[in-house]
């Protein structure tokens, strides 16, 4: 449940205008959490693949990490597209 709330918050922050300081803080938090979840998800999947068979909880951690990192990548793409499409200031 916590993973779902984190992913919704990360992707929801793309659609709502936040103050600059809060946007920077949330981006750093989501990048950090995404990297940690990705690392632990990869390690857990590797460990489970050699020790046990079947589904594991590491897969949800891995997917959450990937989705958190993709949300920040989408933010960068959105900013780049906005800079390229925006008319130059006079």
N, C-alpha and C positions, 0 to 999 in steps of 0.2 A: 504494500500500500504506500509506503514511503517512497519507493522508487517511482511509482506512478505520479505522485504529487510533485516530486522533483522534476520529472520530465514535463509535466503540464506547466509548472512554473517557468522552466527554462524556455519552452516554446511559446508560452504566453507572453513572456517579456519582449518578444519580437513584435507583438501586435499592439502593445500599450506603450504610450509615451511615459518614460520615467525621468526624474531629474538626472542630470549628468552624473552626479556623484553616486547615486544609487545604481545607475546603469553600469558604471565602471565596477562598482563593488560586486554587483550580481554577476557580471561577466567573469570577473576573477574567481568568484566562488564556484560558478558552474564549470569553468575550465578546470579548476583544481579538483573538484569532486568528480568530474568526468574522467580526468586522468587517473585518479586513484581507483575509481570503479573499474575502469578499463584494465588497469594493471592487476587488480585483485581478481577480476573476472577471467583474464587470461591465465593467471597462475592457478586459479581454482579449476578452470576447465582442463588445463594440462594435468594437474594433480588427479582430478577425477577420472580422466581418460585412462590413466595408468593404474589407478587403484580400485576403482569401482566401475560398474557398468550402469547404463541407464541415464535418466535425466538427473540434472543436479541444479542446485540453487545458483551455481556460479554463472550459468547462462543468463539469468535475469540480471545479475550484476554486470556482466559483460555488455548486454544490450542496453542497459541504462547508461553505462559509461559512453557507449558509442552515440546514443541519442543526445546526451548532454553535450558532447563535443560537436556533433553535427548542428546543434542549435546555435552554437557560437560561430561555426563556419557559415551558417545561413545569415547570421547577423553581419559578418564581414562582407559576404556577397551582396547583401542588401545595401550596405553603405557604399560599396564600390559602384553598384548600379546607379544609386542615387547621385553619386558624384559625376558619373559619366553622362547621365541623362539631364541633370539639372542645367538650366541655362547659366551662362557666365554672368557674374555680377557686374553692373556698370561701373 
